[in-house]
Amino acid sequence: MADTKITALAAITTVDPAADVLPIVDISDTSMAASGTTKKITSNQILGSGGTATLASATITGAATVGTTLGVTGNLTVGTNALIALPATNRVLINQSAAIQGDSLEISAKADSGAISLFGRASDNGSIISFRANGAVTQKAAIVGQDSGLSFRTGTLERYQIDTTGISTWSVAGTTAMTLNSTGLGIGAVPSGTNKLTVNNTAATAAVSFLSTGTTTAYNLGQFSNTGGSLYFGVDNSAGSAISGATAYGSIVGSSNSTNLHLITNNLVRATVDTSGNVGVGVVPSAWISGWSGGIIQFKNGTAVGNPQNGEGAFLSANVFRDASNNDTYISTGFATRYRQQTGVHAFFTSASGTGGTTTSLVQAMTLDASGNLLVGLTAAGTTAAKTIQIANGTAPTANVTGGQLYVESGALKFRGSSGTITTIAAA
């Protein structure tokens, strides 16, 4: 037969790798002819004919599965460890020759570059890593990188974000719960001023609680509350009720900016600081006149210590305070007294018994002045007097006492002895 040239061969546009075949001559099979037998071979048989296939390049336009579908039952290696598929263990390795941790996908960084780069579509303005249950369409969680920063989501809701300036934001149910910026940490608010910690609660409940649950009862070891700006220590909150109904083992309570501050132990007010700065121990301080305010400590039994009005020194009083109208007023029913140190003078005041809430006029009964003069019933010593005893006219005693009584009557100094004898020591 003469040589024949085959021309006008048409290109095959679609090839079925399992059905379309190539003819070959199997020279080892001489069952039909001495020179060998003609047989067919498919594309799958060609690719799987050897343990290793070396390709200059390969493009797969359809689905590709490493394993029995492509006839590759061993490992598939692309490049020099650039990509290794291990079908026997369902693992993929990138830039490493063997599995290190045994994870399904293991990636090693190349040189100083990152291990993974994610590129989203141009219209996406970023990229996303989604976490889903096996075979599920619904996203369980995601990490999203965009121009605005990096965000972490559960479901479709953002829970945490780091923006391009480094500000971190935590969100709950779509509402900002906490913010960390260059100023500090804000819980329920953006950090303000120079405060390193800003806490805000829009509800009428505690803003900060420190809880100890080591026993069957929970205790607020410290609690800040926007309900009057309260601070609690050791509050029994075992019933889970509002703090106002619990036993406060120790607390500082300010009901508002315009009222008093209370120190409480065992749910009882032990001390109160009023808006003028006066302190009441076991009692709310009386309404002292402003000139005396700001440094007075008043006790439950009516005793008070502090600074006298418009001057240096100190005073100690019992059952009396100076009211807003500048009147001495009984705290409760009984006698009233005051001892005052001021400008080098020791002055002793007294008043008869009176009714609580009514005014009184304290009498300066005795004075020791800066010159050393002791004045009985007088408020000022005679001119140039020093180191003297000066006695005002008094009422002559009508009863005897053990010892004797020294007094001044009508300007005369007299002495009444224990038997009733009256002796004039000096005439008027």
C-alpha positions, 0 to 999 in steps of 0.5 A: 500500500502506498504512503498516504498523507492524512490532511484536514484533521479537525480538532476535538473540542470535548474529550471524555477521559473515560470513553475517548481512546487512543490506539496503541500496540501492545508488543508483549501480546502476540496472541493475534499477530507476531508483531503485537496486538492493537489495543486502546487506552483512555486519558485516565489510564495515561495519567494513572499509568505511573506512580509519578507524573511530571507536567510542565503545566496543567490547567483543569477547567472542570472539577478536580479531585485527588484520588480515584476520580483522577486516578491519582491514589498516591500523593499529588505534588505541585512544584517543589513542596509548593503544594502536596495533596495527601489523599490517604489522610485527607491533608493538604500541605503548602510550602512544607514536605511533611505534615507537622501538626496533622491538621487538614491544611498546613501552610508554612510562610515563604521567606519573610512573607505572610503565610496566607493572603486573602483577596476578596472581589474588587466590589467587596472592599476586603476579604473574609474567613468564614467558619461553618458546620460540615456541609452547612450554608449558614455561617457560624462565625467569621473574620472580616478584613476591610479598609475600616479594620479587622472585625470578628463576628458570630453569625452575621453580627460584629462582636469585636473590631480593631479599626485602622487607628488601633481602637478596639470595640466590643459589641453585644447585640449590635450595641457597643459594649466596650471601647479601648482607645488611646485614652483608656477603657470605656465600658458602656461609654467611650473613655472620656477626659484623662480617665483610664477607666470609664464605666457607665450604666444607663439602667438604675442598677450597679455600674461595677460589681466585684463578686465573691462566689466561693461560698453558697452566698454571693457577696459584692465585695465592692460595688459602684452604682449610678443609683446615687453614686453608691459604693458598697462593700460586702453586700449580701446579694444572695437573693439576687434582689436589688442592692437597696433591699440587701444587707449592706455590711459596709457601704458608702452611699450618696443618694444624689449630688445635692444630698448627703453622703452616708457611711453604712455598716450592717445596714445602719448609717454610722456617719453622714457627711452633709453638703456643707462638709460637716460630719455626723457620727451616728447622726445627720449633722444639724443645719449649722450656719455657713460660717461654722460649716465645713469642719464640724464633727457632730456626735449622736448625743449632741456633742460637737467639735469644730472651728468657731465662726470667723476666727481661728481656734476650736470649740467643744459644745454639748446639745447646742448648734449655731443655726442658719439665722446665727442663733444658738439652738438646742439639739434636744431638750436639756442643758446646753454648754460650749467651750471655745478656744479663740485668739488665745482666749479660753471661754466657757458658756452655759445655758439653762435647760431648754426644748430641742429645736428652740433658740437659747442665749448662751452666757459666757460664765468664765474666761481665761484670757491671753494675759492670764486673767481668770474672769468669773462672770466677766468677758473682759479684764480691766485695763492692763490687768494680767494674771488676776482673778476678776469676779463679777457681782454675784448673788450671796449664797444662803446655804452652807457648803463644806469648806467655804464660798468666795463671792463678790456682792455689791462690789465687796469681796466676801467669804461665807464659811462652812458654819454660815459666817460671812466675812467681808474681805475687801470693801467695795 
